[in-house]
Amino acid sequence: MNKHVIDLLSLIAVVVGGVNLGLAALFEYDPLAMILGGYGTYYTKVAYIIIGIASLWTFYTYLMTPGEDIVKDNK
């Protein structure tokens, strides 16, 4: 799988997780847990693990390597 595809998928997962946390904090409504069957289900735990790993990947990709894409584009 291409690195840019992984970057895009991880960014989408981080945005979904952020919106989910925002809704949970503001309205006490967790759509991800509701869709996947509640907090105790295996699917919800896997989804939250994926979002957590995606956030670490996004942190590494976008914050720990600033300007790499700009340097590659100018060559």
PQR file with spaces between the fields and no chain letter, atoms N, CA, C, O and H, PARSE charges and radii, in Angstrom:
ATOM       1  N    MET     1       0.852   -1.178    0.000 -0.4000 1.5000
ATOM       2  CA   MET     1       0.000    0.000    0.000 -0.0000 2.0000
ATOM       3  C    MET     1       0.896    1.238    0.000  0.5500 1.7000
ATOM       4  O    MET     1       1.895    1.303    0.716 -0.5500 1.4000
ATOM       5  N    ASN     2       0.521    2.200   -0.805 -0.4000 1.5000
ATOM       6  CA   ASN     2       1.275    3.435   -0.931 -0.0000 2.0000
ATOM       7  C    ASN     2       1.228    4.238    0.380  0.5500 1.7000
ATOM       8  O    ASN     2       0.204    4.269    1.061 -0.5500 1.4000
ATOM       9  H    ASN     2      -0.291    2.148   -1.386  0.4000 1.0000
ATOM      10  N    LYS     3       2.348    4.883    0.720 -0.4000 1.5000
ATOM      11  CA   LYS     3       2.425    5.650    1.969 -0.0000 2.0000
ATOM      12  C    LYS     3       1.401    6.786    1.992  0.5500 1.7000
ATOM      13  O    LYS     3       0.850    7.106    3.046 -0.5500 1.4000
ATOM      14  H    LYS     3       3.181    4.858    0.167  0.4000 1.0000
ATOM      15  N    HIS     4       1.149    7.390    0.840 -0.4000 1.5000
ATOM      16  CA   HIS     4       0.173    8.489    0.803 -0.0000 2.0000
ATOM      17  C    HIS     4      -1.246    7.990    1.085  0.5500 1.7000
ATOM      18  O    HIS     4      -2.055    8.714    1.664 -0.5500 1.4000
ATOM      19  H    HIS     4       1.596    7.131   -0.016  0.4000 1.0000
ATOM      20  N    VAL     5      -1.543    6.776    0.683 -0.4000 1.5000
ATOM      21  CA   VAL     5      -2.852    6.193    0.980 -0.0000 2.0000
ATOM      22  C    VAL     5      -2.984    5.947    2.481  0.5500 1.7000
ATOM      23  O    VAL     5      -4.028    6.227    3.069 -0.5500 1.4000
ATOM      24  H    VAL     5      -0.885    6.187    0.213  0.4000 1.0000
ATOM      25  N    ILE     6      -1.932    5.427    3.097 -0.4000 1.5000
ATOM      26  CA   ILE     6      -1.948    5.207    4.548 -0.0000 2.0000
ATOM      27  C    ILE     6      -2.080    6.536    5.278  0.5500 1.7000
ATOM      28  O    ILE     6      -2.820    6.637    6.257 -0.5500 1.4000
ATOM      29  H    ILE     6      -1.083    5.199    2.620  0.4000 1.0000
ATOM      30  N    ASP     7      -1.371    7.554    4.810 -0.4000 1.5000
ATOM      31  CA   ASP     7      -1.484    8.881    5.424 -0.0000 2.0000
ATOM      32  C    ASP     7      -2.910    9.405    5.343  0.5500 1.7000
ATOM      33  O    ASP     7      -3.439    9.932    6.322 -0.5500 1.4000
ATOM      34  H    ASP     7      -0.770    7.472    4.014  0.4000 1.0000
ATOM      35  N    LEU     8      -3.534    9.260    4.177 -0.4000 1.5000
ATOM      36  CA   LEU     8      -4.907    9.750    4.000 -0.0000 2.0000
ATOM      37  C    LEU     8      -5.883    8.971    4.873  0.5500 1.7000
ATOM      38  O    LEU     8      -6.749    9.568    5.512 -0.5500 1.4000
ATOM      39  H    LEU     8      -3.105    8.832    3.382  0.4000 1.0000
ATOM      40  N    LEU     9      -5.754    7.647    4.909 -0.4000 1.5000
ATOM      41  CA   LEU     9      -6.649    6.838    5.737 -0.0000 2.0000
ATOM      42  C    LEU     9      -6.484    7.153    7.220  0.5500 1.7000
ATOM      43  O    LEU     9      -7.466    7.196    7.962 -0.5500 1.4000
ATOM      44  H    LEU     9      -5.050    7.163    4.390  0.4000 1.0000
ATOM      45  N    SER    10      -5.247    7.373    7.650 -0.4000 1.5000
ATOM      46  CA   SER    10      -5.033    7.709    9.058 -0.0000 2.0000
ATOM      47  C    SER    10      -5.583    9.089    9.377  0.5500 1.7000
ATOM      48  O    SER    10      -6.122    9.301   10.463 -0.5500 1.4000
ATOM      49  H    SER    10      -4.450    7.338    7.048  0.4000 1.0000
ATOM      50  N    LEU    11      -5.458   10.021    8.463 -0.4000 1.5000
ATOM      51  CA   LEU    11      -6.021   11.352    8.683 -0.0000 2.0000
ATOM      52  C    LEU    11      -7.542   11.295    8.764  0.5500 1.7000
ATOM      53  O    LEU    11      -8.143   11.979    9.593 -0.5500 1.4000
ATOM      54  H    LEU    11      -5.020    9.849    7.580  0.4000 1.0000
ATOM      55  N    ILE    12      -8.166   10.492    7.918 -0.4000 1.5000
ATOM      56  CA   ILE    12      -9.624   10.328    7.971 -0.0000 2.0000
ATOM      57  C    ILE    12     -10.036    9.713    9.309  0.5500 1.7000
ATOM      58  O    ILE    12     -11.016   10.150    9.913 -0.5500 1.4000
ATOM      59  H    ILE    12      -7.678    9.936    7.245  0.4000 1.0000
ATOM      60  N    ALA    13      -9.298    8.704    9.776 -0.4000 1.5000
ATOM      61  CA   ALA    13      -9.619    8.073   11.061 -0.0000 2.0000
ATOM      62  C    ALA    13      -9.479    9.062   12.206  0.5500 1.7000
ATOM      63  O    ALA    13     -10.281    9.045   13.139 -0.5500 1.4000
ATOM      64  H    ALA    13      -8.502    8.349    9.285  0.4000 1.0000
ATOM      65  N    VAL    14      -8.464    9.927   12.146 -0.4000 1.5000
ATOM      66  CA   VAL    14      -8.271   10.929   13.198 -0.0000 2.0000
ATOM      67  C    VAL    14      -9.411   11.943   13.192  0.5500 1.7000
ATOM      68  O    VAL    14      -9.883   12.353   14.253 -0.5500 1.4000
ATOM      69  H    VAL    14      -7.813    9.941   11.388  0.4000 1.0000
ATOM      70  N    VAL    15      -9.849   12.345   12.019 -0.4000 1.5000
ATOM      71  CA   VAL    15     -10.972   13.296   11.932 -0.0000 2.0000
ATOM      72  C    VAL    15     -12.249   12.652   12.460  0.5500 1.7000
ATOM      73  O    VAL    15     -12.995   13.282   13.209 -0.5500 1.4000
ATOM      74  H    VAL    15      -9.466   12.013   11.157  0.4000 1.0000
ATOM      75  N    VAL    16     -12.507   11.408   12.077 -0.4000 1.5000
ATOM      76  CA   VAL    16     -13.691   10.696   12.588 -0.0000 2.0000
ATOM      77  C    VAL    16     -13.619   10.582   14.110  0.5500 1.7000
ATOM      78  O    VAL    16     -14.618   10.799   14.796 -0.5500 1.4000
ATOM      79  H    VAL    16     -11.901   10.896   11.467  0.4000 1.0000
ATOM      80  N    GLY    17     -12.452   10.246   14.637 -0.4000 1.5000
ATOM      81  CA   GLY    17     -12.292   10.149   16.086 -0.0000 2.0000
ATOM      82  C    GLY    17     -12.470   11.484   16.778  0.5500 1.7000
ATOM      83  O    GLY    17     -13.062   11.555   17.855 -0.5500 1.4000
ATOM      84  H    GLY    17     -11.640   10.070   14.080  0.4000 1.0000
ATOM      85  N    GLY    18     -11.965   12.541   16.169 -0.4000 1.5000
ATOM      86  CA   GLY    18     -12.125   13.876   16.754 -0.0000 2.0000
ATOM      87  C    GLY    18     -13.571   14.333   16.783  0.5500 1.7000
ATOM      88  O    GLY    18     -14.035   14.885   17.781 -0.5500 1.4000
ATOM      89  H    GLY    18     -11.484   12.484   15.294  0.4000 1.0000
ATOM      90  N    VAL    19     -14.278   14.104   15.697 -0.4000 1.5000
ATOM      91  CA   VAL    19     -15.702   14.458   15.656 -0.0000 2.0000
ATOM      92  C    VAL    19     -16.472   13.623   16.665  0.5500 1.7000
ATOM      93  O    VAL    19     -17.361   14.129   17.349 -0.5500 1.4000
ATOM      94  H    VAL    19     -13.902   13.656   14.886  0.4000 1.0000
ATOM      95  N    ASN    20     -16.132   12.351   16.759 -0.4000 1.5000
ATOM      96  CA   ASN    20     -16.790   11.472   17.727 -0.0000 2.0000
ATOM      97  C    ASN    20     -16.563   11.955   19.161  0.5500 1.7000
ATOM      98  O    ASN    20     -17.501   11.999   19.958 -0.5500 1.4000
ATOM      99  H    ASN    20     -15.409   11.940   16.203  0.4000 1.0000
ATOM     100  N    LEU    21     -15.322   12.318   19.490 -0.4000 1.5000
ATOM     101  CA   LEU    21     -15.036   12.822   20.834 -0.0000 2.0000
ATOM     102  C    LEU    21     -15.727   14.159   21.098  0.5500 1.7000
ATOM     103  O    LEU    21     -16.199   14.415   22.206 -0.5500 1.4000
ATOM     104  H    LEU    21     -14.560   12.283   18.843  0.4000 1.0000
ATOM     105  N    GLY    22     -15.780   14.998   20.085 -0.4000 1.5000
ATOM     106  CA   GLY    22     -16.475   16.277   20.244 -0.0000 2.0000
ATOM     107  C    GLY    22     -17.951   16.086   20.535  0.5500 1.7000
ATOM     108  O    GLY    22     -18.511   16.739   21.416 -0.5500 1.4000
ATOM     109  H    GLY    22     -15.396   14.791   19.185  0.4000 1.0000
ATOM     110  N    LEU    23     -18.574   15.190   19.793 -0.4000 1.5000
ATOM     111  CA   LEU    23     -19.995   14.912   20.039 -0.0000 2.0000
ATOM     112  C    LEU    23     -20.208   14.276   21.408  0.5500 1.7000
ATOM     113  O    LEU    23     -21.193   14.570   22.085 -0.5500 1.4000
ATOM     114  H    LEU    23     -18.120   14.659   19.077  0.4000 1.0000
ATOM     115  N    ALA    24     -19.292   13.411   21.813 -0.4000 1.5000
ATOM     116  CA   ALA    24     -19.408   12.778   23.131 -0.0000 2.0000
ATOM     117  C    ALA    24     -19.263   13.801   24.247  0.5500 1.7000
ATOM     118  O    ALA    24     -19.957   13.712   25.259 -0.5500 1.4000
ATOM     119  H    ALA    24     -18.492   13.172   21.262  0.4000 1.0000
ATOM     120  N    ALA    25     -18.376   14.766   24.078 -0.4000 1.5000
ATOM     121  CA   ALA    25     -18.160   15.777   25.117 -0.0000 2.0000
ATOM     122  C    ALA    25     -19.287   16.793   25.163  0.5500 1.7000
ATOM     123  O    ALA    25     -19.743   17.168   26.243 -0.5500 1.4000
ATOM     124  H    ALA    25     -17.812   14.838   23.256  0.4000 1.0000
ATOM     125  N    LEU    26     -19.735   17.237   24.009 -0.4000 1.5000
ATOM     126  CA   LEU    26     -20.748   18.298   23.976 -0.0000 2.0000
ATOM     127  C    LEU    26     -22.162   17.799   24.252  0.5500 1.7000
ATOM     128  O    LEU    26     -22.920   18.435   24.984 -0.5500 1.4000
ATOM     129  H    LEU    26     -19.364   16.932   23.132  0.4000 1.0000
ATOM     130  N    PHE    27     -22.510   16.664   23.663 -0.4000 1.5000
ATOM     131  CA   PHE    27     -23.900   16.213   23.713 -0.0000 2.0000
ATOM     132  C    PHE    27     -24.095   14.875   24.405  0.5500 1.7000
ATOM     133  O    PHE    27     -25.208   14.350   24.444 -0.5500 1.4000
ATOM     134  H    PHE    27     -21.894   16.147   23.068  0.4000 1.0000
ATOM     135  N    GLU    28     -23.001   14.308   24.962 -0.4000 1.5000
ATOM     136  CA   GLU    28     -23.046   12.990   25.580 -0.0000 2.0000
ATOM     137  C    GLU    28     -23.651   11.959   24.633  0.5500 1.7000
ATOM     138  O    GLU    28     -24.452   11.113   25.032 -0.5500 1.4000
ATOM     139  H    GLU    28     -22.097   14.734   24.931  0.4000 1.0000
ATOM     140  N    TYR    29     -23.248   12.053   23.373 -0.4000 1.5000
ATOM     141  CA   TYR    29     -23.715   11.167   22.318 -0.0000 2.0000
ATOM     142  C    TYR    29     -22.493   10.625   21.596  0.5500 1.7000
ATOM     143  O    TYR    29     -21.728   11.394   21.014 -0.5500 1.4000
ATOM     144  H    TYR    29     -22.597   12.739   23.049  0.4000 1.0000
ATOM     145  N    ASP    30     -22.302    9.329   21.624 -0.4000 1.5000
ATOM     146  CA   ASP    30     -21.150    8.690   20.996 -0.0000 2.0000
ATOM     147  C    ASP    30     -21.629    7.875   19.800  0.5500 1.7000
ATOM     148  O    ASP    30     -21.995    6.710   19.952 -0.5500 1.4000
ATOM     149  H    ASP    30     -22.923    8.705   22.097  0.4000 1.0000
ATOM     150  N    PRO    31     -21.628    8.476   18.612 -0.5600 1.5000
ATOM     151  CA   PRO    31     -22.175    7.767   17.455  0.2800 2.0000
ATOM     152  C    PRO    31     -21.382    6.516   17.073  0.5500 1.7000
ATOM     153  O    PRO    31     -21.971    5.539   16.610 -0.5500 1.4000
ATOM     154  N    LEU    32     -20.079    6.525   17.256 -0.4000 1.5000
ATOM     155  CA   LEU    32     -19.274    5.361   16.897 -0.0000 2.0000
ATOM     156  C    LEU    32     -19.645    4.155   17.752  0.5500 1.7000
ATOM     157  O    LEU    32     -19.832    3.055   17.233 -0.5500 1.4000
ATOM     158  H    LEU    32     -19.601    7.318   17.633  0.4000 1.0000
ATOM     159  N    ALA    33     -19.749    4.360   19.047 -0.4000 1.5000
ATOM     160  CA   ALA    33     -20.147    3.255   19.929 -0.0000 2.0000
ATOM     161  C    ALA    33     -21.574    2.816   19.637  0.5500 1.7000
ATOM     162  O    ALA    33     -21.886    1.627   19.697 -0.5500 1.4000
ATOM     163  H    ALA    33     -19.597    5.253   19.469  0.4000 1.0000
ATOM     164  N    MET    34     -22.430    3.762   19.324 -0.4000 1.5000
ATOM     165  CA   MET    34     -23.814    3.429   19.029 -0.0000 2.0000
ATOM     166  C    MET    34     -23.913    2.592   17.745  0.5500 1.7000
ATOM     167  O    MET    34     -24.664    1.618   17.690 -0.5500 1.4000
ATOM     168  H    MET    34     -22.176    4.729   19.275  0.4000 1.0000
ATOM     169  N    ILE    35     -23.156    2.979   16.724 -0.4000 1.5000
ATOM     170  CA   ILE    35     -23.175    2.243   15.457 -0.0000 2.0000
ATOM     171  C    ILE    35     -22.595    0.844   15.624  0.5500 1.7000
ATOM     172  O    ILE    35     -23.093   -0.116   15.037 -0.5500 1.4000
ATOM     173  H    ILE    35     -22.546    3.770   16.768  0.4000 1.0000
ATOM     174  N    LEU    36     -21.544    0.735   16.425 -0.4000 1.5000
ATOM     175  CA   LEU    36     -20.845   -0.538   16.566 -0.0000 2.0000
ATOM     176  C    LEU    36     -21.366   -1.405   17.705  0.5500 1.7000
ATOM     177  O    LEU    36     -20.796   -2.463   17.972 -0.5500 1.4000
ATOM     178  H    LEU    36     -21.139    1.515   16.903  0.4000 1.0000
ATOM     179  N    GLY    37     -22.420   -0.994   18.375 -0.4000 1.5000
ATOM     180  CA   GLY    37     -23.077   -1.860   19.347 -0.0000 2.0000
ATOM     181  C    GLY    37     -22.780   -1.596   20.803  0.5500 1.7000
ATOM     182  O    GLY    37     -23.060   -2.456   21.637 -0.5500 1.4000
ATOM     183  H    GLY    37     -22.883   -0.135   18.158  0.4000 1.0000
ATOM     184  N    GLY    38     -22.225   -0.448   21.152 -0.4000 1.5000
ATOM     185  CA   GLY    38     -21.952   -0.120   22.541 -0.0000 2.0000
ATOM     186  C    GLY    38     -20.475   -0.181   22.858  0.5500 1.7000
ATOM     187  O    GLY    38     -19.665   -0.640   22.052 -0.5500 1.4000
ATOM     188  H    GLY    38     -21.997    0.251   20.474  0.4000 1.0000
ATOM     189  N    TYR    39     -20.134    0.295   24.061 -0.4000 1.5000
ATOM     190  CA   TYR    39     -18.733    0.388   24.458 -0.0000 2.0000
ATOM     191  C    TYR    39     -18.077   -0.961   24.682  0.5500 1.7000
ATOM     192  O    TYR    39     -16.870   -1.091   24.476 -0.5500 1.4000
ATOM     193  H    TYR    39     -20.792    0.668   24.716  0.4000 1.0000
ATOM     194  N    GLY    40     -18.809   -1.939   25.086 -0.4000 1.5000
ATOM     195  CA   GLY    40     -18.226   -3.217   25.454 -0.0000 2.0000
ATOM     196  C    GLY    40     -17.964   -4.169   24.306  0.5500 1.7000
ATOM     197  O    GLY    40     -17.384   -5.234   24.521 -0.5500 1.4000
ATOM     198  H    GLY    40     -19.789   -1.833   25.254  0.4000 1.0000
ATOM     199  N    THR    41     -18.369   -3.827   23.098 -0.4000 1.5000
ATOM     200  CA   THR    41     -18.218   -4.768   21.999 -0.0000 2.0000
ATOM     201  C    THR    41     -16.790   -4.777   21.457  0.5500 1.7000
ATOM     202  O    THR    41     -16.041   -3.810   21.591 -0.5500 1.4000
ATOM     203  H    THR    41     -18.840   -2.962   22.924  0.4000 1.0000
ATOM     204  N    TYR    42     -16.455   -5.879   20.858 -0.4000 1.5000
ATOM     205  CA   TYR    42     -15.139   -6.058   20.251 -0.0000 2.0000
ATOM     206  C    TYR    42     -14.929   -5.040   19.129  0.5500 1.7000
ATOM     207  O    TYR    42     -13.840   -4.483   18.996 -0.5500 1.4000
ATOM     208  H    TYR    42     -17.064   -6.665   20.749  0.4000 1.0000
ATOM     209  N    TYR    43     -15.961   -4.794   18.325 -0.4000 1.5000
ATOM     210  CA   TYR    43     -15.853   -3.878   17.189 -0.0000 2.0000
ATOM     211  C    TYR    43     -15.518   -2.458   17.634  0.5500 1.7000
ATOM     212  O    TYR    43     -14.704   -1.782   17.004 -0.5500 1.4000
ATOM     213  H    TYR    43     -16.847   -5.247   18.433  0.4000 1.0000
ATOM     214  N    THR    44     -16.136   -2.013   18.704 -0.4000 1.5000
ATOM     215  CA   THR    44     -15.867   -0.663   19.203 -0.0000 2.0000
ATOM     216  C    THR    44     -14.439   -0.553   19.715  0.5500 1.7000
ATOM     217  O    THR    44     -13.758    0.440   19.459 -0.5500 1.4000
ATOM     218  H    THR    44     -16.797   -2.562   19.216  0.4000 1.0000
ATOM     219  N    LYS    45     -13.991   -1.560   20.428 -0.4000 1.5000
ATOM     220  CA   LYS    45     -12.610   -1.545   20.933 -0.0000 2.0000
ATOM     221  C    LYS    45     -11.610   -1.517   19.785  0.5500 1.7000
ATOM     222  O    LYS    45     -10.623   -0.783   19.838 -0.5500 1.4000
ATOM     223  H    LYS    45     -14.545   -2.366   20.636  0.4000 1.0000
ATOM     224  N    VAL    46     -11.857   -2.309   18.752 -0.4000 1.5000
ATOM     225  CA   VAL    46     -10.966   -2.332   17.589 -0.0000 2.0000
ATOM     226  C    VAL    46     -10.980   -0.978   16.887  0.5500 1.7000
ATOM     227  O    VAL    46      -9.931   -0.484   16.475 -0.5500 1.4000
ATOM     228  H    VAL    46     -12.659   -2.905   18.709  0.4000 1.0000
ATOM     229  N    ALA    47     -12.158   -0.375   16.748 -0.4000 1.5000
ATOM     230  CA   ALA    47     -12.255    0.939   16.104 -0.0000 2.0000
ATOM     231  C    ALA    47     -11.476    1.988   16.888  0.5500 1.7000
ATOM     232  O    ALA    47     -10.771    2.802   16.291 -0.5500 1.4000
ATOM     233  H    ALA    47     -13.011   -0.776   17.084  0.4000 1.0000
ATOM     234  N    TYR    48     -11.588    1.984   18.206 -0.4000 1.5000
ATOM     235  CA   TYR    48     -10.850    2.950   19.021 -0.0000 2.0000
ATOM     236  C    TYR    48      -9.347    2.691   18.974  0.5500 1.7000
ATOM     237  O    TYR    48      -8.558    3.635   19.015 -0.5500 1.4000
ATOM     238  H    TYR    48     -12.160    1.323   18.692  0.4000 1.0000
ATOM     239  N    ILE    49      -8.943    1.435   18.888 -0.4000 1.5000
ATOM     240  CA   ILE    49      -7.517    1.117   18.747 -0.0000 2.0000
ATOM     241  C    ILE    49      -6.999    1.619   17.411  0.5500 1.7000
ATOM     242  O    ILE    49      -5.913    2.193   17.341 -0.5500 1.4000
ATOM     243  H    ILE    49      -9.583    0.668   18.854  0.4000 1.0000
ATOM     244  N    ILE    50      -7.771    1.407   16.348 -0.4000 1.5000
ATOM     245  CA   ILE    50      -7.376    1.896   15.019 -0.0000 2.0000
ATOM     246  C    ILE    50      -7.247    3.405   15.021  0.5500 1.7000
ATOM     247  O    ILE    50      -6.291    3.942   14.462 -0.5500 1.4000
ATOM     248  H    ILE    50      -8.654    0.941   16.406  0.4000 1.0000
ATOM     249  N    ILE    51      -8.190    4.100   15.637 -0.4000 1.5000
ATOM     250  CA   ILE    51      -8.130    5.562   15.705 -0.0000 2.0000
ATOM     251  C    ILE    51      -6.911    6.010   16.505  0.5500 1.7000
ATOM     252  O    ILE    51      -6.256    6.983   16.132 -0.5500 1.4000
ATOM     253  H    ILE    51      -8.967    3.664   16.091  0.4000 1.0000
ATOM     254  N    GLY    52      -6.600    5.318   17.595 -0.4000 1.5000
ATOM     255  CA   GLY    52      -5.421    5.654   18.390 -0.0000 2.0000
ATOM     256  C    GLY    52      -4.132    5.462   17.610  0.5500 1.7000
ATOM     257  O    GLY    52      -3.251    6.320   17.648 -0.5500 1.4000
ATOM     258  H    GLY    52      -7.132    4.528   17.898  0.4000 1.0000
ATOM     259  N    ILE    53      -4.013    4.349   16.906 -0.4000 1.5000
ATOM     260  CA   ILE    53      -2.823    4.108   16.082 -0.0000 2.0000
ATOM     261  C    ILE    53      -2.743    5.125   14.960  0.5500 1.7000
ATOM     262  O    ILE    53      -1.660    5.612   14.638 -0.5500 1.4000
ATOM     263  H    ILE    53      -4.729    3.651   16.875  0.4000 1.0000
ATOM     264  N    ALA    54      -3.882    5.451   14.363 -0.4000 1.5000
ATOM     265  CA   ALA    54      -3.907    6.453   13.287 -0.0000 2.0000
ATOM     266  C    ALA    54      -3.474    7.816   13.792  0.5500 1.7000
ATOM     267  O    ALA    54      -2.810    8.563   13.073 -0.5500 1.4000
ATOM     268  H    ALA    54      -4.763    5.055   14.625  0.4000 1.0000
ATOM     269  N    SER    55      -3.842    8.150   15.023 -0.4000 1.5000
ATOM     270  CA   SER    55      -3.423    9.445   15.561 -0.0000 2.0000
ATOM     271  C    SER    55      -1.915    9.487   15.775  0.5500 1.7000
ATOM     272  O    SER    55      -1.284   10.514   15.529 -0.5500 1.4000
ATOM     273  H    SER    55      -4.381    7.543   15.608  0.4000 1.0000
ATOM     274  N    LEU    56      -1.335    8.383   16.229 -0.4000 1.5000
ATOM     275  CA   LEU    56       0.113    8.333   16.382 -0.0000 2.0000
ATOM     276  C    LEU    56       0.814    8.407   15.029  0.5500 1.7000
ATOM     277  O    LEU    56       1.835    9.081   14.893 -0.5500 1.4000
ATOM     278  H    LEU    56      -1.848    7.548   16.429  0.4000 1.0000
ATOM     279  N    TRP    57       0.272    7.717   14.035 -0.4000 1.5000
ATOM     280  CA   TRP    57       0.836    7.769   12.683 -0.0000 2.0000
ATOM     281  C    TRP    57       0.760    9.186   12.122  0.5500 1.7000
ATOM     282  O    TRP    57       1.723    9.683   11.538 -0.5500 1.4000
ATOM     283  H    TRP    57      -0.557    7.169   14.146  0.4000 1.0000
ATOM     284  N    THR    58      -0.386    9.830   12.303 -0.4000 1.5000
ATOM     285  CA   THR    58      -0.556   11.192   11.799 -0.0000 2.0000
ATOM     286  C    THR    58       0.383   12.149   12.520  0.5500 1.7000
ATOM     287  O    THR    58       0.959   13.040   11.896 -0.5500 1.4000
ATOM     288  H    THR    58      -1.168    9.427   12.777  0.4000 1.0000
ATOM     289  N    PHE    59       0.541   11.976   13.815 -0.4000 1.5000
ATOM     290  CA   PHE    59       1.475   12.806   14.568 -0.0000 2.0000
ATOM     291  C    PHE    59       2.876   12.647   14.018  0.5500 1.7000
ATOM     292  O    PHE    59       3.570   13.635   13.779 -0.5500 1.4000
ATOM     293  H    PHE    59       0.073   11.253   14.323  0.4000 1.0000
ATOM     294  N    TYR    60       3.294   11.414   13.818 -0.4000 1.5000
ATOM     295  CA   TYR    60       4.637   11.164   13.293 -0.0000 2.0000
ATOM     296  C    TYR    60       4.795   11.746   11.888  0.5500 1.7000
ATOM     297  O    TYR    60       5.785   12.415   11.593 -0.5500 1.4000
ATOM     298  H    TYR    60       2.731   10.611   14.012  0.4000 1.0000
ATOM     299  N    THR    61       3.824   11.489   11.036 -0.4000 1.5000
ATOM     300  CA   THR    61       3.937   11.889    9.638 -0.0000 2.0000
ATOM     301  C    THR    61       3.917   13.400    9.457  0.5500 1.7000
ATOM     302  O    THR    61       4.737   13.944    8.717 -0.5500 1.4000
ATOM     303  H    THR    61       3.019   10.945   11.276  0.4000 1.0000
ATOM     304  N    TYR    62       3.005   14.075   10.113 -0.4000 1.5000
ATOM     305  CA   TYR    62       2.804   15.496    9.849 -0.0000 2.0000
ATOM     306  C    TYR    62       3.538   16.428   10.806  0.5500 1.7000
ATOM     307  O    TYR    62       3.850   17.560   10.434 -0.5500 1.4000
ATOM     308  H    TYR    62       2.339   13.633   10.714  0.4000 1.0000
ATOM     309  N    LEU    63       3.815   15.991   12.005 -0.4000 1.5000
ATOM     310  CA   LEU    63       4.464   16.887   12.958 -0.0000 2.0000
ATOM     311  C    LEU    63       5.952   16.597   13.139  0.5500 1.7000
ATOM     312  O    LEU    63       6.734   17.515   13.384 -0.5500 1.4000
ATOM     313  H    LEU    63       3.561   15.072   12.307  0.4000 1.0000
ATOM     314  N    MET    64       6.343   15.353   13.024 -0.4000 1.5000
ATOM     315  CA   MET    64       7.744   15.016   13.235 -0.0000 2.0000
ATOM     316  C    MET    64       8.582   15.148   11.963  0.5500 1.7000
ATOM     317  O    MET    64       9.812   15.145   12.028 -0.5500 1.4000
ATOM     318  H    MET    64       5.707   14.607   12.825  0.4000 1.0000
ATOM     319  N    THR    65       7.925   15.262   10.811 -0.4000 1.5000
ATOM     320  CA   THR    65       8.649   15.408    9.545 -0.0000 2.0000
ATOM     321  C    THR    65       8.116   16.616    8.776  0.5500 1.7000
ATOM     322  O    THR    65       7.629   16.457    7.657 -0.5500 1.4000
ATOM     323  H    THR    65       6.926   15.264   10.758  0.4000 1.0000
ATOM     324  N    PRO    66       8.195   17.822    9.349 -0.5600 1.5000
ATOM     325  CA   PRO    66       7.625   18.990    8.668  0.2800 2.0000
ATOM     326  C    PRO    66       8.439   19.358    7.433  0.5500 1.7000
ATOM     327  O    PRO    66       9.669   19.313    7.441 -0.5500 1.4000
ATOM     328  N    GLY    67       7.726   19.722    6.378 -0.4000 1.5000
ATOM     329  CA   GLY    67       8.367   20.233    5.184 -0.0000 2.0000
ATOM     330  C    GLY    67       8.915   19.196    4.229  0.5500 1.7000
ATOM     331  O    GLY    67       9.462   19.569    3.192 -0.5500 1.4000
ATOM     332  H    GLY    67       6.726   19.758    6.371  0.4000 1.0000
ATOM     333  N    GLU    68       8.798   17.918    4.524 -0.4000 1.5000
ATOM     334  CA   GLU    68       9.328   16.897    3.604 -0.0000 2.0000
ATOM     335  C    GLU    68       8.616   16.916    2.275  0.5500 1.7000
ATOM     336  O    GLU    68       9.257   16.787    1.233 -0.5500 1.4000
ATOM     337  H    GLU    68       8.354   17.615    5.366  0.4000 1.0000
ATOM     338  N    ASP    69       7.282   17.078    2.283 -0.4000 1.5000
ATOM     339  CA   ASP    69       6.550   17.105    1.026 -0.0000 2.0000
ATOM     340  C    ASP    69       6.916   18.310    0.178  0.5500 1.7000
ATOM     341  O    ASP    69       6.947   18.221   -1.050 -0.5500 1.4000
ATOM     342  H    ASP    69       6.761   17.183    3.130  0.4000 1.0000
ATOM     343  N    ILE    70       7.192   19.429    0.819 -0.4000 1.5000
ATOM     344  CA   ILE    70       7.564   20.640    0.089 -0.0000 2.0000
ATOM     345  C    ILE    70       8.924   20.452   -0.581  0.5500 1.7000
ATOM     346  O    ILE    70       9.116   20.861   -1.726 -0.5500 1.4000
ATOM     347  H    ILE    70       7.167   19.502    1.816  0.4000 1.0000
ATOM     348  N    VAL    71       9.853   19.842    0.121 -0.4000 1.5000
ATOM     349  CA   VAL    71      11.178   19.608   -0.435 -0.0000 2.0000
ATOM     350  C    VAL    71      11.095   18.648   -1.616  0.5500 1.7000
ATOM     351  O    VAL    71      11.772   18.861   -2.622 -0.5500 1.4000
ATOM     352  H    VAL    71       9.697   19.510    1.051  0.4000 1.0000
ATOM     353  N    LYS    72      10.282   17.595   -1.521 -0.4000 1.5000
ATOM     354  CA   LYS    72      10.137   16.638   -2.601 -0.0000 2.0000
ATOM     355  C    LYS    72       9.489   17.279   -3.820  0.5500 1.7000
ATOM     356  O    LYS    72       9.875   16.981   -4.950 -0.5500 1.4000
ATOM     357  H    LYS    72       9.732   17.422   -0.704  0.4000 1.0000
ATOM     358  N    ASP    73       8.498   18.165   -3.608 -0.4000 1.5000
ATOM     359  CA   ASP    73       7.803   18.790   -4.720 -0.0000 2.0000
ATOM     360  C    ASP    73       8.681   19.759   -5.481  0.5500 1.7000
ATOM     361  O    ASP    73       8.486   19.946   -6.682 -0.5500 1.4000
ATOM     362  H    ASP    73       8.184   18.407   -2.690  0.4000 1.0000
ATOM     363  N    ASN    74       9.646   20.384   -4.817 -0.4000 1.5000
ATOM     364  CA   ASN    74      10.501   21.379   -5.469 -0.0000 2.0000
ATOM     365  C    ASN    74      11.640   20.769   -6.263  0.5500 1.7000
ATOM     366  O    ASN    74      12.282   21.476   -7.040 -0.5500 1.4000
ATOM     367  H    ASN    74       9.804   20.233   -3.841  0.4000 1.0000
ATOM     368  N    LYS    75      11.910   19.504   -6.100 -0.4000 1.5000
ATOM     369  CA   LYS    75      13.029   18.856   -6.814 -0.0000 2.0000
ATOM     370  C    LYS    75      12.656   18.494   -8.223  0.5500 1.7000
ATOM     371  O    LYS    75      13.477   17.944   -8.958 -0.5500 1.4000
ATOM     372  H    LYS    75      11.389   18.930   -5.468  0.4000 1.0000
